[in-house]
Amino acid sequence: MSFSDDLTRAAAPDWSRGHSHPFVTGIGDGSLAVEKFKFYIRQDYVFLVEYARILALAVAKGRDLPVMEKFAELLHATLGTEMALHRSYCGEFAISPEELAETRPAPTTYAYTRHLLETAWSGSLGEIVASLFPCAWGYWEIARKLQARGSPPGAPLYGRWIEMYASKEYGEVAQWLKDLLDRLGAVASPAERERMAERFLASSRFERAFWEMAWTMESP
């Protein structure tokens, strides 16, 4: 059993509740109210901005050139491609770039991104990777499960969301992060492994809370 598998097993209750959340199942069967999804993608944009900062700090804390290069590649893709795609996708829901830029973080978004940024500033590379892994792997797992059930009827834009996160390209990034987490965990001291586990478990709770935030359209 790998380190990442051990962590995922420890966080199983939160992962299970997140994967089966009505927001997630609503994407899968097309029943999710559009206003809830619009709220979600605006908050996700706020998250992406902070995610880029975390990737930049991961580059700085990389222990070797291949790891630094990969995080730099992910940073460039986030700023240069993913955010542009996100703005375009939001346009399909009649959300303008100006509205996106003016989006205030909901309390859960703020708390989650503060947790990740604090980890990136003060933690080790292993702690950063552990804190990012629940989002990366969780989205891939969710999307693949939804994809296996077929396209959501009457909701092609939800189908596009599923296809994006179930894609081979996204899966390769998630798998790279998993492999890196396992490598870092294998050489970490017991104390660092404990800190990595704490960061991982906190992010797992925030992932579940993010779905609930979107479902309730939590007031910023």
Summary of the structure (lengths in Angstrom):
residues: 220
radius of gyration: 16.8
end to end distance: 40.8
largest distance: 51.2
contacts: 708
relative contact order: 0.19
helix: 82%
strand: 0%
